Amino acid sequence: MLNQHKTEFTNLLYRPLHIALFLGAASSAVAAEWEIGLSRGLETYAATANHGAVLLVCDPDRVYNPNVSHAYFLSRFDDDQFPQQVVLLAATGEQAAFSVQDGIATQRDADPAEWAQLIDMIEAGGQIAVVTARDAFTLDQDALPGLRCR
């Protein structure tokens, strides 16, 4: 009888630890949050993966010119090479392709439909592959509903 109570006590003692370990393991499988900031009046959204990073800079208030958006995204790969073409592919099938210079694609120079697709994918969240002719990495990010980057 004493051993039964001892076992029950041990189970009660370690149950919170098991729950915490389970929740910790489960949380590592969920999407990551965007790092959100403000730089010189522009909204910034950064995401990092194992082999690269994406920085999205939005200009919803047309800070420097009321007629032109200064929004852009920067893709950075581990090899520090800057591709000339970047394609973003969502796990749900959407894609957006951009010509880039020094890793940067600007809203002003992008096809409006491609830019809109990019923003739709980021707003929806989930897995997005960032692909070039030589390299690729995958982001798994939280949704950003209401992103002011159109």
Buried (B, 14 or more C-beta within 10 A) or exposed (E): EEEEEEEEEEEEEEEEEEEEEEEEEEEEEEBBEBEEEEEEEBBBBBBBBEBBBBBBBBBEEEEEEEEEBBBBBBBBBEEEEBBEEBBBBBEEEBBBBBBBEEBBBBBEEBEEEBBBBBBBBBBBBBBBBBBBEEBBBBBBBEEBEEBEBB
